[in-house]
């Protein structure tokens, strides 16, 4: 995609008589490929061995009612705190809490990375403060 953006930007320039150097296009394509490989490696999920899965989740044990109630209460508190945030912070923090990185959230929201980063971290600070005021520790 980055190569296409470079070519499109170049063809929309006033000076169309110059062509892009082939070596430049190869370099851009190589950089884009390396970035994609790094992104995939960061997001790679590895399967746990069967013996370790059993220690984390045992389907035969019923869920602990106290723990279930506490997690539901925290979930309601988070939703309540998010509803009181301004729209931009709420969108950025919600995407972040859903597991999107800041650059991914910026792409989804079509905002600059710096703006999204500021909204996420300020929103998380607001969320933490709101939860603490409700007597919940995030």
Sine and cosine of phi, psi and omega as CSV:
sin_phi,cos_phi,sin_psi,cos_psi,sin_omega,cos_omega
0.00,0.00,-0.62,0.78,-0.04,-1.00
-0.89,0.45,-0.62,0.79,0.02,-1.00
-0.89,0.45,-0.66,0.75,0.01,-1.00
-0.90,0.43,-0.63,0.77,0.04,-1.00
-0.90,0.44,-0.65,0.76,0.01,-1.00
-0.91,0.42,-0.71,0.71,-0.02,-1.00
-0.91,0.40,-0.68,0.73,0.02,-1.00
-0.89,0.46,-0.68,0.74,0.01,-1.00
-0.90,0.43,-0.61,0.79,-0.02,-1.00
-0.94,0.34,-0.64,0.76,-0.03,-1.00
-0.96,0.29,-0.36,0.93,0.03,-1.00
-1.00,0.09,-0.13,0.99,0.05,-1.00
-0.92,0.39,0.36,-0.93,0.01,-1.00
-0.92,0.38,-0.64,0.77,-0.04,-1.00
-1.00,0.05,1.00,-0.02,-0.03,-1.00
-1.00,-0.09,-0.03,1.00,-0.05,-1.00
-0.95,0.31,-0.48,0.88,0.02,-1.00
-1.00,0.10,0.65,-0.76,0.07,-1.00
-0.97,-0.25,0.42,-0.91,0.03,-1.00
-0.94,0.33,0.64,-0.77,0.03,-1.00
-0.93,0.38,0.67,-0.74,-0.01,-1.00
-0.86,0.50,-0.64,0.77,-0.01,-1.00
-0.90,0.45,-0.57,0.82,0.04,-1.00
-0.91,0.42,-0.71,0.70,0.01,-1.00
-0.89,0.45,-0.63,0.78,0.06,-1.00
-0.89,0.46,-0.65,0.76,-0.02,-1.00
-0.91,0.42,-0.67,0.74,0.02,-1.00
-0.90,0.43,-0.69,0.72,0.02,-1.00
-0.89,0.45,-0.66,0.75,0.02,-1.00
-0.89,0.45,-0.71,0.70,0.01,-1.00
-0.89,0.46,-0.65,0.76,0.01,-1.00
-0.90,0.43,-0.65,0.76,0.01,-1.00
-0.91,0.42,-0.70,0.72,0.01,-1.00
-0.89,0.45,-0.67,0.74,0.04,-1.00
-0.87,0.49,-0.67,0.74,0.00,-1.00
-0.91,0.41,-0.66,0.75,0.04,-1.00
-0.88,0.47,-0.68,0.74,0.03,-1.00
-0.90,0.44,-0.66,0.75,0.01,-1.00
-0.89,0.46,-0.68,0.73,0.00,-1.00
-0.91,0.41,-0.65,0.76,0.01,-1.00
-0.90,0.43,-0.61,0.79,0.02,-1.00
-0.91,0.42,-0.56,0.83,-0.08,-1.00
-1.00,-0.09,0.07,1.00,-0.05,-1.00
-0.91,0.42,0.69,-0.72,0.05,-1.00
-0.94,-0.33,0.71,-0.70,0.01,-1.00
-0.93,-0.37,0.66,-0.75,-0.01,-1.00
-0.97,0.23,0.68,-0.73,0.04,-1.00
-0.99,0.16,0.53,-0.85,0.10,-0.99
-0.89,0.45,0.45,-0.89,-0.06,-1.00
-0.85,0.53,-0.58,0.82,-0.02,-1.00
-0.93,0.37,-0.49,0.87,0.02,-1.00
-0.99,0.17,-0.52,0.85,0.02,-1.00
-0.89,0.45,-0.63,0.78,-0.02,-1.00
-0.89,0.46,-0.51,0.86,0.00,-1.00
-0.97,0.25,-0.43,0.90,0.00,-1.00
-1.00,0.09,-0.70,0.71,-0.07,-1.00
-0.75,-0.66,0.86,-0.51,0.06,-1.00
-0.88,-0.48,0.95,-0.30,-0.09,-1.00
-0.91,0.42,-0.35,0.94,-0.03,-1.00
-0.97,0.25,-0.41,0.91,0.03,-1.00
-0.99,0.12,0.74,-0.67,0.07,-1.00
-0.94,0.33,0.48,-0.88,0.00,-1.00
-0.90,0.43,0.56,-0.83,0.02,-1.00
-0.94,0.34,0.88,-0.48,-0.07,-1.00
-0.87,0.48,-0.61,0.79,0.00,-1.00
-0.91,0.41,-0.69,0.72,-0.01,-1.00
-0.92,0.40,-0.64,0.76,0.03,-1.00
-0.89,0.46,-0.71,0.70,0.00,-1.00
-0.90,0.43,-0.65,0.76,0.00,-1.00
-0.91,0.42,-0.67,0.74,-0.01,-1.00
-0.93,0.37,-0.59,0.81,0.06,-1.00
-0.91,0.41,-0.62,0.79,0.03,-1.00
-0.91,0.42,-0.68,0.73,0.04,-1.00
-0.90,0.43,-0.65,0.76,0.04,-1.00
-0.87,0.49,-0.69,0.73,0.05,-1.00
-0.91,0.42,-0.62,0.79,0.03,-1.00
-0.90,0.44,-0.67,0.74,0.03,-1.00
-0.89,0.45,-0.71,0.71,0.01,-1.00
-0.88,0.47,-0.65,0.76,0.02,-1.00
-0.90,0.44,-0.72,0.70,0.00,-1.00
-0.90,0.43,-0.65,0.76,0.04,-1.00
-0.89,0.45,-0.59,0.81,-0.03,-1.00
-0.92,0.39,-0.38,0.93,0.00,-1.00
-1.00,-0.02,-0.09,1.00,0.03,-1.00
-0.99,0.17,0.36,-0.93,0.11,-0.99
-0.94,0.34,0.34,-0.94,-0.19,-0.98
-0.84,0.55,-0.74,0.68,-0.07,-1.00
-0.90,0.45,-0.71,0.71,0.03,-1.00
-0.90,0.44,-0.66,0.75,-0.01,-1.00
-0.88,0.48,-0.69,0.72,0.01,-1.00
-0.89,0.45,-0.72,0.69,-0.04,-1.00
-0.90,0.43,-0.70,0.71,-0.03,-1.00
-0.93,0.36,-0.63,0.77,0.01,-1.00
-0.88,0.48,-0.71,0.70,0.04,-1.00
-0.89,0.45,-0.64,0.76,0.00,-1.00
-0.90,0.43,-0.68,0.73,0.00,-1.00
-0.94,0.35,-0.39,0.92,0.06,-1.00
-0.99,0.17,-0.07,1.00,0.09,-1.00
0.96,-0.28,0.07,1.00,0.04,-1.00
-0.99,0.16,0.61,-0.79,0.09,-1.00
-0.97,0.25,0.21,-0.98,0.00,-1.00
-0.88,0.47,-0.71,0.70,0.04,-1.00
-0.88,0.47,-0.60,0.80,0.05,-1.00
-0.91,0.42,-0.68,0.73,0.03,-1.00
-0.89,0.46,-0.63,0.77,0.03,-1.00
-0.89,0.47,-0.67,0.74,0.03,-1.00
-0.90,0.43,-0.70,0.71,-0.03,-1.00
-0.89,0.45,-0.69,0.73,-0.06,-1.00
-1.00,0.08,-0.15,0.99,-0.02,-1.00
0.87,0.49,0.71,0.71,0.06,-1.00
-0.89,-0.46,0.22,-0.98,0.08,-1.00
-0.95,0.31,0.43,-0.90,-0.02,-1.00
-0.89,0.45,-0.64,0.77,-0.03,-1.00
-0.91,0.41,-0.67,0.75,0.02,-1.00
-0.89,0.45,-0.71,0.70,-0.01,-1.00
-0.89,0.45,-0.67,0.74,0.02,-1.00
-0.87,0.50,-0.72,0.70,0.01,-1.00
-0.89,0.46,-0.68,0.73,0.00,-1.00
-0.91,0.42,-0.63,0.78,0.01,-1.00
-0.91,0.42,-0.77,0.64,-0.09,-1.00
-0.95,0.32,-0.58,0.81,0.09,-1.00
-0.94,0.35,-0.61,0.79,0.04,-1.00
-0.91,0.41,-0.64,0.77,0.06,-1.00
-0.90,0.43,-0.61,0.79,0.04,-1.00
-0.91,0.42,-0.67,0.74,0.05,-1.00
-0.89,0.45,-0.67,0.74,0.00,-1.00
-0.89,0.45,-0.70,0.71,0.02,-1.00
-0.87,0.49,-0.70,0.71,-0.01,-1.00
-0.90,0.43,-0.66,0.75,0.01,-1.00
-0.90,0.43,-0.70,0.72,0.00,-1.00
-0.91,0.41,-0.63,0.78,0.03,-1.00
-0.90,0.43,-0.61,0.79,0.02,-1.00
-0.91,0.41,-0.46,0.89,0.04,-1.00
-1.00,0.08,-0.03,1.00,0.01,-1.00
1.00,0.09,0.34,0.94,0.01,-1.00
-0.93,-0.38,0.65,-0.76,0.07,-1.00
-0.99,-0.15,0.86,-0.52,0.01,-1.00
-0.93,0.36,0.00,0.00,0.00,0.00
